């Protein structure tokens, strides 16, 4: 998805980044509506919270006028990406410990 972002037209690049923000916000809203079993509620809530924090940071960097390369470079250096990765990995571990593949694509 990101590989196809044009670099020659800053306005088009900005629109694409805005589209990514909107897509992630919709995804977060969908995740927040999930009512998980009580035994994984804390893991789920942390994942949703971490994802929302990541999206907020992403949006702030985009709104600051950063181009694609700068957006992803700054996010990679921030703590919200690590928090999201940790929350994702915790959910995956929970599932794998129980023989369930949750099919999560955690940040690597």
Secondary structure per residue as TSV (DSSP state, phi and psi in degrees):
chain	resnum	aa	ss	phi	psi
A	1	X	-	360.0	-50.2
A	2	X	G	-70.1	-31.0
A	3	X	G	-60.2	-25.2
A	4	X	G	-88.5	2.2
A	5	X	-	-71.6	127.8
A	6	X	-	-72.8	150.3
A	7	X	S	-111.0	-14.9
A	8	X	S	-78.4	-26.0
A	9	X	-	-115.7	97.7
A	10	X	H	-58.6	-35.6
A	11	X	H	-66.5	-41.4
A	12	X	H	-67.5	-39.5
A	13	X	H	-61.7	-43.0
A	14	X	H	-61.8	-42.2
A	15	X	H	-62.5	-40.5
A	16	X	H	-63.8	-43.6
A	17	X	H	-63.8	-40.3
A	18	X	H	-61.8	-39.1
A	19	X	H	-61.9	-39.5
A	20	X	H	-64.5	-43.6
A	21	X	H	-58.2	-47.8
A	22	X	H	-63.3	-39.8
A	23	X	H	-63.4	-43.4
A	24	X	H	-66.8	-36.5
A	25	X	H	-65.6	-39.4
A	26	X	H	-64.8	-40.7
A	27	X	H	-62.2	-44.2
A	28	X	H	-61.2	-41.1
A	29	X	H	-62.9	-40.8
A	30	X	H	-63.6	-43.4
A	31	X	H	-62.7	-40.0
A	32	X	H	-66.0	-25.8
A	33	X	H	-78.7	-15.2
A	34	X	-	-69.8	134.0
A	35	X	-	-110.5	95.1
A	36	X	-	-75.9	163.8
A	37	X	-	-57.9	150.3
A	38	X	G	-54.0	-36.3
A	39	X	G	-64.9	-20.4
A	40	X	G	-119.9	11.9
A	41	X	H	-56.9	-45.0
A	42	X	H	-63.0	-41.2
A	43	X	H	-63.9	-43.9
A	44	X	H	-63.3	-46.9
A	45	X	H	-61.4	-39.8
A	46	X	H	-65.8	-40.2
A	47	X	H	-62.1	-46.5
A	48	X	H	-62.0	-45.9
A	49	X	H	-62.3	-43.1
A	50	X	H	-64.9	-40.0
A	51	X	H	-66.4	-42.2
A	52	X	H	-62.9	-40.5
A	53	X	H	-64.1	-40.3
A	54	X	H	-63.1	-45.6
A	55	X	H	-63.8	-40.8
A	56	X	H	-60.3	-44.2
A	57	X	H	-64.7	-43.7
A	58	X	H	-55.8	-48.8
A	59	X	H	-62.5	-42.7
A	60	X	H	-61.1	-40.8
A	61	X	H	-67.2	-43.1
A	62	X	H	-63.1	-46.4
A	63	X	H	-65.6	-21.3
A	64	X	T	-77.1	1.0
A	65	X	T	88.0	11.4
A	66	X	-	-69.2	143.3
A	67	X	-	-80.1	174.3
A	68	X	H	-53.7	-50.7
A	69	X	H	-60.5	-43.0
A	70	X	H	-67.5	-39.8
A	71	X	H	-55.9	-52.6
A	72	X	H	-73.2	-30.5
A	73	X	H	-66.7	-46.3
A	74	X	H	-66.3	-39.6
A	75	X	H	-65.9	-38.2
A	76	X	H	-63.7	-27.2
A	77	X	H	-89.5	-10.3
A	78	X	S	-86.2	168.9
A	79	X	H	-84.3	-20.9
A	80	X	H	-69.1	-34.3
A	81	X	H	-65.0	-40.3
A	82	X	H	-66.8	-41.4
A	83	X	H	-62.0	-43.1
A	84	X	H	-63.1	-43.9
A	85	X	H	-61.0	-45.4
A	86	X	H	-61.5	-41.9
A	87	X	H	-65.7	-40.4
A	88	X	H	-64.5	-45.9
A	89	X	H	-64.9	-34.8
A	90	X	H	-63.7	-41.6
A	91	X	H	-64.5	-42.7
A	92	X	H	-62.0	-44.8
A	93	X	H	-60.4	-42.3
A	94	X	H	-56.8	-48.7
A	95	X	H	-64.8	-48.0
A	96	X	H	-62.6	-35.2
A	97	X	H	-63.0	-19.6
A	98	X	T	-112.0	11.0
A	99	X	T	74.0	25.0
A	100	X	-	-115.7	125.5
A	101	X	-	-92.6	107.6
A	102	X	-	-77.8	-3.1
A	103	X	-	52.6	45.6
A	104	X	-	-95.6	138.3
A	105	X	-	-103.9	85.3
A	106	X	-	-72.7	148.7
A	107	X	-	-59.1	142.1
A	108	X	-	-116.5	360.0
